[in-house]
Amino acid sequence: MGDKANAHPGAAGRATAADHPASVRNVVLVGHSGSGKTTLVEALALTAGAVNRAGRVEDGGTVSDYDEIEHRQQRSVQLSLVPVEWGGCKINVLDTPGYADFVGELRAGLRAADAALFVVSASDGVDGSTRMVWEECAAVGMPRAIVITHLEAARADFDEMTRTCAEAFGADDPDAVLPLYLPLHGAPAPDGHAPVTGLIGLLSQKLFDYSSGERKESEPGPDQLPLIDEARNRLIEGIISESEDETLMDRYLGGEEIDVKTLVQDLERAVARGVFFPVLAAAPAAEGARQGLGTVELLELITGGFPTPLEPEAPTVTTPDGKPREIKACDPNGPLVAEVVKTASDPYVGRISLVRVFSGTLRPDQTVHVSGHGLADRGHEDHDVDERVGALSAPFGKQQRTLSHAIAGDMACVAKLNRAETGDTLSAKDDPLLMEPWEMPDPLLPLAIHAHSKADEDKLSQGLSRLVAEDPTMRLEQNQDTHQVVLWCLGEAHADVALERLRNRYGVQVDVVPHKVSLRETFAAKSAGRGRHVKQSGGHGQYAICEIEVEPLPGGSGIEFVDKVVGGAVPRQFIPSVEKGVRAQAAKGVAAGYPLIDVRVTLLDGKAHSVDSSDAAFQTAGALALREAAADAKIHLLEPVAEVSVLVGDDYVGAVMSDLSGRRGRVVGTEQAGGGRTLVRAEVPEIEIDRYAVDLRSLSHGTARFSRRYARHEPMPAHIAEKIREQAQDSP
């Protein structure tokens, strides 16, 4: 594993289908934005012979970050698959965005992968969000390794960064996070910084020199071996402590020299079991070079130490109606079970689905059953349909290279699945099955939009439906109270990408407008009103008089209508007309144009005319009576209040609670959540948390999460309510 003498060149970019799950590795790259994930992917592709020069394929494009939006924003915004071949294995490398707004793409990558590479910049260190992802991987036992990048930075220190990683990722066992290699430095530059030119293997005690642009192996000098003794002994002890051979530690402590081959085998098993987490170093290749520093070692770690798709347990599978179904783990001859982990649109090919096959074998032109359940709250309807699979391909930059099949454990792009969406399950037509979709982060930043022109209005609905189908972390809301179209996003960058895709991919121009919350009105005290609708202008007249009493009710009561008319003052057939008029006026509001709720309206008396009274006349009278009652009463403007739960590191609890209080929030409780975190529960007016997704991220340096749930409407403070009323009066 990285200490093997001979590198195995790749297949020079040819797309091949894996023939057995044992020859497949699925690995996802994780790390904060700017840590160097995409550069590392391109360096691996170069070393594996998949590109002709650093990061370039035949058409001159890059293997990752090939989307136009990514070029403009200079960062990854979507999950990218880059398949490379090394040592007889097909490695599906999944490059994920590091920015928090695109965590949905990261979660899709984690779902599709069997192991994770955590990419850490030597100049930036480990951020809080990366630690949180590490903990999530630890909770499910996913094997992990750490790659330190940016060693060329002026203040980069591999040893110090290794200690930082051990503190951040090895809370339970720091000796489980150890380097496999130490960097070799060249002559110092004028600024005093000595560049890293090679590596020395702690197990093999061999030198790997990359200074020529290609890896060259040699024996270390006698003055170099003592420099690695301490690190080598610690690594050997760390490997032995995780060995399944319980006699190995006794033999080692007894002075026996443990064979390097045995140590490498135990190391590989410990990595695959997710109990040992090696640290490596990597750097991109220089211009004209064939290999980047550490890339051979990293490819050998992936092929030798990371698990095959045969090793993880089979996913939980049911029939579409919920009956459990057991399947054998990663059996190419088993029932077809595949999952759509990403959906994208190509202007020429149409919809393309990135699929991970968990069981069976997927072939072009076969008819499959598409099941999509569990995302109704995101605008995805449950569906069970049959579709014909189009061509299978392996993505490589903007290219799609044809595949003959995709076996269990492998990944492929599928064309022309017009109904399949991210999170859906593909199975056999005559044996439909369903995988439970993975947990998606809740989009909590509202973006209210409307079509820029009539032409855009005609295309808006289709554009939005396609956008949401591709991105399940986005939720589409047609708010019936505010009459706004709202896209709920994960953050500002997520919203910007959504708008750009609408504009450039679907040809829809939209305008962003202020987001409105659903306000309500209610009576603060009992009041009475008289509605008189009498008109005589020749011909058939209109005559209706009614007297009502309005009183407030507890929250959640709605509108209650009570008939207390005696003596037939209002004929029985017109009492429903009065109620209809009252309810129609309540829906329009009585003060600032917001719906009236939580009142009891009692019809006490009225008058009618034998000829001129009618249904319409009494509806009008009922509405007038309610307006008159409101004119003589104090009307409360009600605002929605949300129950907010914030999971935050203990260091930021005070700042979060202070911020919530500044938003007119009431903290109702706190509780320890483990892992140095606290759950803060509060009730906050929704109007105050429109941008909380952005503000909380800034406040907690990206380490806090929150959820919100509507609780109730309650009276708004008088000074704020007055401003709302003034705005309502000024609006046309």
N, C-alpha and C positions, 0 to 999 in steps of 0.2 A: 504494500500500500504506500505508494510514493517512494519507497525505498527499493523498489524493484529496478533492476538494471536497465531493462529495455523498454522504451516507450513503444506503443502500438499505434501507428498512424491511422487516421480515420479514412472515410470513404470518399473524400474529395467532393462532398456536397451531394452525393447521390441519395435519393430518397428510397429507403427500403422498408419493407414491412417486417416487423419482428416475427420470428417463427416459433418462439417459445417464451413464456413469461420470464423464465430465468435469465434471459438475455436483455431484459428491459430494466431501466432505472428511471424513476420519475422523481425529480428533485426540484424544489421551489426555492428561489432566492428571496430572502427577507432582509430588510434593512431600511433605515430612514432615507429620506430623499437626499440625494447627493453622496451617498456612501460608496457608489461605484458599481452597483449591480449590473447595469446595462453594459458598461465597459468590460466588466468581468465576463459576461456572457459572450461578448464579441471576441474576447481574448481566448476563451475556451473553444469557440468555433474555429478560430484561426489555428490553434494548436492541433485540433482534431482534423484539420484539413478540409473543413467545410466551407471556408471562404478563401478568396485569392489573396487578400491582404487584410489588414486589421479592420474587422467589422464590415467588410464589403462582400456582396454576392455578385453574381454575373452581371446584373443590370446596374451595378454601381450603388445600390441602396444598402442599408444596414440590415442586419438580421433581427434587430430589435429596435423599438421606437421608430417604426417606419411610418406611422400615421402622421398626416399633415399637422394635426393639432399638436402632436408631440414635438414636431420640428419647431413650430411657432413658440410653444411654451417652454421648450428646452427641458422637458421632464417627461417621465413615463406617466401615462394616464390610464393605461389598460394592461391587462394580462397578455403576455406574449409567449408563444411556445417556439423554442428553437431546438430541433432535434439534431444531435450529433452522434457520431459513432466512435467508440474507443475500446480497444482490447476485446473486440468481439461482442460488445454490448451497444445497444441503442439507448442513448441517454436523452430523455425528454426534459430539457431545461426550461423551467417556467420562470420568466422574469416578471416581477410584480412591481407596481408603483410603490414608492416609499412615502408619498404624501398622504396624510390622514384622510383626505376627502375621497380617496380611491381605495379605502380599506375593503370594499366589496370585492374588488379585483384580487386583493390579497387573499381573502377568504376563499375565493374560487380556486386560487392556486394551491392553497393548503388542502382543499378538498381533493384535488386531482393528484397530489403528490404523495409519495411514501416517505420522504425525508426532506429536511430543510437545511439550506446553507444560510447562516446568518452573516451578512456582510457588514463589517464594522470599519469605519474610517479611522485611521490612526490619528488624523488631525481633529476629528469631531467627537470621538468616543461613542458611548452607548446612551441613547436617549430613552426616556420613559416608555414611549410607545413600543419600542423594540423589546424592552423587558417584558411588557405585557403580552406580546405575541409569543415570546419564549415560554412564559408561564402557561399560555394556552396549549402550546405544543407539548409541554411537559405533562399537562393534565391528561392528554390522550396517548402519551408515550411515544411521540414521533421522534425518530432518530434525528440528531442535529450535529452540525459541525460549524465552526466559526472561521471566517476568512477575513484577515486584516488587510485592508487596502490603503492606498495613499501613503505608502511608506516613503515616497519621494518628498513629502512635505518637510519643511525646514525643521519643525519640532517633533517629527514623528519618532516614536520610541516603541519598538516592538515589544520589548520586555515589559515596559510600563503598561502598554495596552493589553498585554496578556493578563497582567494582574487585574486590570480593570474588568476584563471579561470574566475572570474567575470570581470577582466580587459580585458582578451583576448577574451572572448566569449560574454560578455554583454555590448558591446560598446553602444548600443542604450538604454539598460535598465539593469544596474548592479543588480537591485533587482529581476531580472528574473533568476539569477543564484545564487541559495542559497542551503545550505545543508539541508537534511532531518534528518540527524543524526549527533551527535558529537561523536568522539571516546572516549573510556574509556581506561585509561592506567593502567598497572600493576605496580609492584614494579620495581624501576630503576635497570638496570644492572650495573656491575662494571664500564662501560664506561659512566654511567650517563643517558643513553637512556632508557626511560620507554616504554616497548612494548605495543602495542594496544591489549587489551584483549576482548573488547566488544564495544557496541554502546549504545547510549541513544537516543530514539526517541523524536524528538522535538515536534511532535504533540501529541503522546500518552503519553509522559513522562514516558515511560517504559524502563527498562534496558534489554539489550540483551547480555548475557555473553557467549562468545565463548571459554573461557579459558580451558574448559574440552574437547574441540574437537567437541562439539555439542551445538547448540543454546539453552540457558536457559533464560527464561523470569522472571523478578522480578520487584518489586517496588523499586524506588530510595530512598535513605535516605534523610532526611530533609536537609542535608548539600549539597546535589547534585543538587536539583532543582534550587536554585538561580543561579547556574553556567550557566544554559541554558536559563535564562529568556530573555536576550537580543537577542540571536539567535532565540529563539522561537517567540518572538514578531515580529521580522523582517520577519520571514518566514510566519507567519499568515498574515501580511500586504501584503507581496508579493503575496500570494495566493488570498487574497480578491481583490487586485487590478486587477487581471486577471479574476475574477469571472464574470459569465454572469448574476448573481443576483446583480443589481445595488444598491439594498437597503442594501446589506451586509456590505459595508464599513461604511455607516451611523450608522448602528446598532453597529458595532464594536467600532467606535469612540465614540459612546454614552455610552460605558461601558458595553454593553451586552456581555456575554460569549458565543462565537460561538461554537456550538456543533462540537466535533472532527469528527464525521461522515460526517457532512456537509463540513468541511474543506478538508477531504480526498477526497470526491467526486469532489469538485471544483478543487483540486490539480490534480486529475486524468484527468479531462476534459481539464485543462490548458496544461498539458503535451501532451495529445493526439492532441491538436490543434497546438502544436508547438510554444507556447507563454511563457511557463515556463520550465526551464531546471534544474532539481534537481541535486544536487551533492551528491554522495554516496562514501563510502569507501569499499574496498574489499581486501582480502588477501587469498592466497591458504591455504588449510588445512594442518596441521602438519601431520607428518607420523603417520598413524593409526587413524587419526581423521575422522569423518564422514562429517563434514561441515566446509567450510572455512569462515572466518570472513566476514560478510556482504553479503554472497551469497544468503541467504534466502530473505533478504530485496531487493536485486537486482532482484531476480526471481519474487517477488511480484510486484515490480515496472513494470516489463515487462508485466506481465499478467494483472495488474490492470490499468496501466497508458498508456502503448503504444497502438496505434490504432490497430484495427483488419483490415484485408485486405478489409473489406467492406467500410471503411471510406475514403480512398483516391479516387480521381476521376478515372474513367475508362481511360485506355491509349488510345492514338490516334491510330486508326486502319483504314486501307484502304484495298481495293482489290489490288491484285498484279499489276493491271494497273493504280493504283493511285486514284480510286474513293473513296471518304470518306464513312466510314461505322460506324454507331453508335452502341455501345454495352452497355449493362447494366453493371455497376460496379460489378465485382466479383460475377457473377451469375453461380452457379454450373450447372444449367440447360440451360445456354445460349450457343451460338456458341463457339466452342473450339478456344481459343487464348492462346498460350503458347510461351515462349521465351527461347531459349538456352542461358544461362548466362555463361556457361563454358563448354569447351570440353576437354576431356582427353583421353589418351589411356592406356588400361590395357593389359599387355602381354598375359593374358589368356582369358579375356572377349572381348577384342577389344575396339572400341570407346565407351566411356560413355559420355552422355550429361546431364549436370545438368540443369534442366528446372524449371522455375517459371510459374505456370499456372495462367493466369489473368482472364479467362472466361472458362466456360464449365468444363468438367471432362475428364481427360486423363486416358485411360485404357490400360492394356497390350494387345498386339497382334492386336490393331486396326491399320488401315491404315490411315496415316495422310498426309497432304500436307506440304511440307517444302519449304518455301520461303526465299530466301536470296538476298537482294538487298542493294546497297549503299556502298559496301566495295571493289569496283573494284580496287581502287588505292592501296589496301593492298595485291593484289594478289588473292582476292576472287571474282570469277566470279558470276554474278547474276544467280540465278537458281530457277526454280519452278519444283519440282519433288514430286512424291508420294513415301512414304516409310512406311514400316510396323514397328510399335513400338515393341521393344523386352520387356523384363521384366522391371518392375518398382521396384525401391528399394530406401531405405533410407541409405545413407552412414554413417558409423560409424567406423572411422579409416580406416583400409584396408578392412573392411568387407562391404558387401552390403546386407541389410536386406530387404527381399521381401515385396512389398506393393501391395495391391489389386487394388488401384486406387489413383489418385491425383486430388482433387477437386480444384476449383478456389480459389486462395489465398495460396495454399500449394506449396511445392517444392518436386521434386523427381529426381532421376537419371534414365535415360532411356538408355537401352542397344541397340546396333546394329543399330543406326541411322548413316549409313555410309556416307551419303551426308550432313547431318546437321552440321553446323559450328556455332561457337560462334556469337551471334547476330541474328541468323535465327529465323523465326517464324514458329510454328507448328499450323496447323488449320485443320478443317475437309476436307476430300478429295473432297466432293461435295460443299464445301463453303470456298474456299481458301481466306485467309486474310493475312495482312502484318502489322507488327509493325515497326515503324521507329527505326533503331538501335541507341543505345546511342552514345554519342560523345566519340570517342577514342582519347587518346593523340597521337601526331605524333611522330613516332620513328625517331630520328635525329642523331643517332650515327651509322656511317657505319662500317660494319664488312665484309671485303673482304675475301673470302674463296675459296679454291679449294680442290678437292678430294685428299686424301693422296696417294691412289693407284688406279689401274684400277678396282679392285673389289669394292672399295668405290665409284668410279665414276658411276658404274652401279646402286648403291643404293641411290646416292645423291639426285636425282630429287624427288624420292618418299619420302625420309626422310624430305626434305625441305618442300614439299607440306603438309605433315602431321603436321609439326611444325607450319607452318603459319595458317593452319586450326584451330589448338588449340589456337593460340595466335594472335588475331587480332591487337595487338599493335606492331606486328612485320611485316615488309614489305620486300618482296623478290624482288630483282631487277636483271635482266639479262642485264647488261649494254652493249649495242651494240658498243659503242665507245671504251671502255677500255677492252672489252671482259672479264669482271670480273663478278662473281656471288657475289652479295652484300646483306647481311642481315642487314636491318636497325633496330636498337634496341633503347631502351630507355636509356641505360647506360651500364657501364661495367659489373655490376652484372647480368643484363638482358642478355648480350652477353655470359657471362660465363655459365649461365643456359642453353641457347640455344645450345652451343657447347656440354655441358655435356649430354643433352637429345639426341642430334644427335648421340653421341658416345655410350651411354649406353642403350637408349631406342630403337634406330633404327639401331644400329650397323654400323654407318657411321663415319669414322675417316676423319677429314678435317684439313688442314693447314691454318692458318691465314696469309695473305699476306698484304703488304702495300696497302691501298686504293688509287686508282688513280682518279683524276678528269679529265674531258673531255677537254683537251687543243685543241687549234686550231692554225692555221697559216694564215697569210695574208701578202700581199705586202705593204710595207710602202710607196712606190713611184712607178711611172710608170717605166716599164722595157720592153725590147724586147728580143726575143730569136729565134734561128733558129734550127729547127730540121731536121737533115739530116740522112736518113736511106737508104744507098746504099750498096748492097752486090751482087757481081758477083762471084759465086764459081762453075760455071758449071751448066748446066741445067737452070731451071727457077730461075731468080734472084729476088731481091727486090729493089724497087726504090720508094722513097717518100721524098720530101723536102717541108717543110712549114715554113713560117715566121709568128710570132705572136707578138702581143703587149699586155702587161698585165698592168692593172691599178687598184688601190684600189677603192672599193665602200663603201658606208655607211654600218654600222653594220646591219646585218639581210638580206643583199641582196643575199647571197648565191653565186653561180657561174653563171655568165652570159656569154654566148658565142655569138659572133657577126661575121658574114661573110661579109668581104669587098673585097673579091677576084674579080678582073676584068679580062676580056679577057680569061677566062677559064684556067688560070695558074694551078689551081687545079680543075680537073674535078668535076662536080656537085655531082657525085655519091660518091666521096671520102671526101667531106666536112663533112658529119656526122661521118665519120671514124676519122677525125682529132678531132672533138668534143669529141668523145668517148674516144680517147686516152688522151686528156687533162683532162677530168673528172676522168678517172681512176687514172691518176697520182695525181690529186688534192686530191682524197680520201686517197692516200698513204702518202701525204705530200711531201714537197720539201726541208725541212730544218732539222727537228727533228723527222719526222715520224708521225706528227699529221695532220689531214685533213685541207686542204686549203679552206678558205671561203672568201666571200665578195670581189671578184675581177671580173673584166670584161676582158675576153680573146678575142682579136680580131684577126681573121685570115686575114692577109694582102696579102700574096703572097705565091707562091710555085712552084714546078715543078713535072711533072709526066712523066712516060715512058709508051708508048703504050702497051708494053708487060709485063714489070716487076712490074708495079704499082698494088697495091692490097689494099683491106680493111685493112688487118693486117699491111701492110707496113706503111700506113698513120696513123694508130693508134699509132704505135711505134714512128713515126716522131712527132706526136702531143705531146706525152709524153716527148720526148727529148727536144722539143722546150720549154716546160714549165720549165723543169729542168734547161735549159741554161738561161732562163730569171731570174730564182730565183738565180742562181749563181752570177749574176751581180747586184743583188738588195739587199736592206735591207729587211729582213723578220722579221715581228713582230710575237712573240709568244703570243697568246691570251689565257687568262684564264677566266673561268666563274666567274661572280660576282653575288652574291645573295642579294636580299632585305631581310634584317633581322629586325624583330620586337621583341623587348625585353620588357616584362611587368615585372617591378621590383619595389620593395619598394623604397620609396623616400630616405631612408638611404643609399641605394647602387647605386644610379644613377651615382654619380661621379666615383665610381670604375668601373662600367660597361662601361661608356663612355671612360674612360682611357684605359680599356682593349681592346675595339673595335678599338681605334686608334692604339694601339700596334699591331693589326692584319691587319694593312693597311686599316682599315675601314674608311668610311666617314659618320659621323653622319649627317643625312639630316633633322632631326626634333625630337622634344619631345612634348608630350602633357600629361596633367593630365588625369588619368584614374579612379580617385575616389578610396576611401578606402586607401588613403596613398600610392598610386602607380603611377608610371609614365611609359608611353609607349615611348620607345626610338626606333627610326627608323634609320637604317644605311644601307649602301651598303658595303659589305665585300667580298673579294675574297674567293671563296669556298675552296681553298687550305688551307686557314687560319682558317677555322671553322670545320674541321674534328672532333675535340674533344670538340667542344664548349658545347655540351650537358653535358659533365662531368665538364668542367672548370667553366661554369656559375653556376652550382649547388654549387660548392665549393666557388665561389666568393660571392654568395648571401645567403649562408647557406640554400640552398634548397628552397628559397622563390620566385625565378624568373622563368619565362617561356619565351620561344622564339619560333618563327616560322621563316621559311626561304622559299624563293621562287626565282627561277632562274630569273635573270633580263636580262643579256646579257653577251657577251664576250668582253673583252677589253684588250689592250696591257699589258703584264706583264713587270715589271721593268727589265731593261737590265741585272743587276747583277744576278737576279733570273733566267731570261730566259737563261743566259749563263750556269748556273749550270745544267739546264734541258737539254740543248743541249749536254753538256759534258756527262751527264748520258746516253743520247740516243746513243752517239757514242761509249761509253764503253760497252753498253749492247750487247749481242750476237744477 
